[in-house]
Amino acid sequence: MLIPLPILDYLTRGGWVLWIVFGLTSVMLTLLSERFTYLAWHWKKRHRKIITLWRTRTDRSSWRARKVRETLLAREQAVMEAGFPVIKGLIAICPLTGLLGTVSGMITLFERMGYHGLTVGPMLLESLSRITLPTLAGILVTIVGVYAYTWCLRLAERRQHRLADALTLSDPAASLRSANAG
């Protein structure tokens, strides 16, 4: 029967690099949860204000109105995608940090082999865990991060398209035809 190791024991066995991976993971998950919270609940209030601001405009067909619409959409896109570049950077750094753990674990292993030879089994096993655990953790965090990042990015895009659809432009020719008909 396999007994799961406590997290602290797991981090200790992985060496100092695993602590760095754990810190990067904490920051990345915090940013992802903040973006998810915004995209799941808080965006509605902000979008209602933007839609109300747009609908109170009398001119929704001129070149200037189009530029105002583009500005509103660009600002909202910047707000919705805030933090995404940092999250993307953290996702890219995690596997590299895990590989750093592999290198430092290998250096430790060869160092111990140089001092003690192959006679000390537990020390070699400890070095092997310092080789594999950071790499596996870095890859696992990257896979989870990519899925969560992609999901949040697609959610932001859907919200952005919904806002763009709500900010409709008026057809100036239609308003002229209705004025001439009446």
C-alpha positions as CSV (number, residue, x, y, z in Angstrom):
1,M,0.0,0.0,0.0
2,L,1.4,3.4,-1.0
3,I,1.2,6.0,1.7
4,P,1.1,9.6,0.4
5,L,3.9,11.8,1.7
6,P,3.0,15.0,3.5
7,I,3.6,18.1,1.5
8,L,6.5,19.3,3.7
9,D,8.2,16.0,3.5
10,Y,7.7,16.0,-0.3
11,L,9.2,19.5,-0.5
12,T,12.1,18.6,1.7
13,R,12.9,15.5,-0.4
14,G,12.9,17.6,-3.6
15,G,15.5,20.0,-2.4
16,W,15.7,23.8,-2.6
17,V,14.6,23.9,-6.2
18,L,11.2,22.3,-5.3
19,W,10.6,25.2,-2.9
20,I,11.1,27.6,-5.8
21,V,8.7,25.6,-7.9
22,F,6.2,25.7,-5.0
23,G,6.5,29.5,-4.8
24,L,6.1,29.9,-8.5
25,T,3.0,27.6,-8.4
26,S,1.5,29.6,-5.5
27,V,1.9,32.9,-7.4
28,M,0.6,31.4,-10.6
29,L,-2.5,29.9,-8.9
30,T,-3.2,33.1,-7.1
31,L,-3.2,35.1,-10.3
32,L,-5.2,32.5,-12.1
33,S,-7.8,32.4,-9.4
34,E,-8.0,36.2,-9.4
35,R,-8.6,36.2,-13.2
36,F,-11.2,33.5,-12.9
37,T,-13.0,35.3,-10.2
38,Y,-13.1,38.5,-12.3
39,L,-14.2,36.7,-15.4
40,A,-16.8,34.6,-13.7
41,W,-18.5,37.3,-11.6
42,H,-17.1,40.8,-11.6
43,W,-17.1,41.5,-15.3
44,K,-20.9,41.9,-15.5
45,K,-21.0,45.1,-13.5
46,R,-18.3,46.7,-15.5
47,H,-19.8,45.6,-18.8
48,R,-23.2,47.0,-17.8
49,K,-21.6,50.4,-17.2
50,I,-19.9,50.3,-20.6
51,I,-23.1,49.3,-22.4
52,T,-25.0,52.0,-20.6
53,L,-22.4,54.6,-21.5
54,W,-22.6,53.5,-25.1
55,R,-26.4,53.5,-25.3
56,T,-26.6,57.0,-23.9
57,R,-24.6,58.3,-26.8
58,T,-26.8,59.9,-29.5
59,D,-24.2,59.4,-32.2
60,R,-23.4,55.7,-32.8
61,S,-22.6,55.8,-36.5
62,S,-19.9,58.3,-37.2
63,W,-16.2,57.8,-37.5
64,R,-15.8,59.3,-34.0
65,A,-18.3,56.9,-32.6
66,R,-16.5,54.0,-34.1
67,K,-13.2,55.2,-32.5
68,V,-15.0,55.6,-29.1
69,R,-16.3,52.0,-29.5
70,E,-12.9,50.7,-30.4
71,T,-11.4,52.5,-27.4
72,L,-14.0,51.1,-25.0
73,L,-13.4,47.6,-26.3
74,A,-9.6,47.9,-26.2
75,R,-9.6,49.2,-22.6
76,E,-11.9,46.4,-21.5
77,Q,-9.7,43.9,-23.3
78,A,-6.7,45.2,-21.3
79,V,-8.7,44.9,-18.1
80,M,-9.9,41.4,-18.9
81,E,-6.4,40.2,-19.9
82,A,-4.5,41.9,-17.0
83,G,-2.1,39.4,-15.5
84,F,-2.1,37.0,-18.4
85,P,1.4,37.9,-19.5
86,V,2.7,37.2,-16.0
87,I,0.8,33.9,-15.8
88,K,2.2,33.0,-19.2
89,G,5.7,33.8,-18.1
90,L,5.3,31.7,-14.9
91,I,4.0,28.8,-17.0
92,A,7.2,29.0,-19.1
93,I,9.5,29.3,-16.1
94,C,8.1,26.3,-14.2
95,P,9.6,23.4,-16.4
96,L,12.9,25.2,-16.6
97,T,13.0,25.5,-12.8
98,G,12.3,21.8,-12.6
99,L,15.2,21.1,-14.9
100,L,17.3,23.3,-12.7
101,G,16.4,20.8,-9.9
102,T,17.5,18.0,-12.1
103,V,20.9,19.6,-12.7
104,S,21.4,20.5,-9.0
105,G,20.3,17.0,-8.0
106,M,22.8,15.4,-10.4
107,I,25.6,17.6,-9.1
108,T,24.7,16.5,-5.6
109,L,24.6,12.9,-6.7
110,F,28.0,13.0,-8.4
111,E,29.4,14.9,-5.5
112,R,28.3,12.3,-3.0
113,M,29.5,9.5,-5.3
114,G,32.9,11.2,-5.4
115,Y,33.1,11.4,-1.6
116,H,31.5,8.1,-0.6
117,G,31.5,5.9,-3.7
118,L,28.5,3.7,-4.5
119,T,28.4,2.2,-1.0
120,V,25.9,4.6,0.6
121,G,22.5,3.6,-0.7
122,P,20.2,5.9,1.2
123,M,22.2,9.0,0.3
124,L,22.0,8.0,-3.4
125,L,18.3,7.5,-3.2
126,E,17.9,10.9,-1.6
127,S,19.9,12.4,-4.5
128,L,17.8,10.6,-7.0
129,S,14.6,12.1,-5.4
130,R,16.3,15.5,-5.7
131,I,16.8,14.8,-9.4
132,T,13.3,13.6,-10.3
133,L,10.9,15.4,-8.0
134,P,11.5,19.0,-9.1
135,T,11.3,18.0,-12.8
136,L,8.1,16.2,-12.3
137,A,6.6,19.0,-10.2
138,G,7.7,21.6,-12.8
139,I,6.1,19.6,-15.6
140,L,2.9,19.0,-13.6
141,V,2.5,22.6,-12.7
142,T,3.1,23.6,-16.4
143,I,0.4,21.2,-17.6
144,V,-2.1,22.5,-15.1
145,G,-1.1,26.1,-15.7
146,V,-1.5,25.7,-19.5
147,Y,-5.0,24.3,-19.2
148,A,-6.1,26.9,-16.6
149,Y,-4.5,29.8,-18.6
150,T,-6.2,28.6,-21.9
151,W,-9.5,28.2,-20.2
152,C,-9.3,31.7,-18.7
153,L,-8.1,33.2,-22.0
154,R,-11.1,31.7,-23.9
155,L,-13.5,32.9,-21.2
156,A,-12.1,36.4,-21.6
157,E,-12.4,36.2,-25.3
158,R,-16.1,35.1,-25.1
159,R,-16.8,37.9,-22.7
160,Q,-15.1,40.4,-25.0
161,H,-17.1,39.2,-28.0
162,R,-20.3,39.5,-26.0
163,L,-19.4,43.1,-25.1
164,A,-18.6,43.9,-28.7
165,D,-21.9,42.5,-29.8
166,A,-23.7,44.7,-27.3
167,L,-22.0,47.8,-28.5
168,T,-23.8,48.0,-31.8
169,L,-23.2,50.7,-34.3
170,S,-26.2,52.5,-35.8
171,D,-26.6,52.6,-39.6
172,P,-26.7,56.3,-40.6
173,A,-28.4,55.4,-44.0
174,A,-31.3,53.7,-42.1
175,S,-31.8,56.8,-39.9
176,L,-31.8,59.0,-43.0
177,R,-34.3,56.8,-44.8
178,S,-36.7,56.8,-41.8
179,A,-36.4,60.6,-41.5
180,N,-37.2,61.0,-45.3
181,A,-40.1,58.5,-45.1
182,G,-41.8,60.4,-42.3
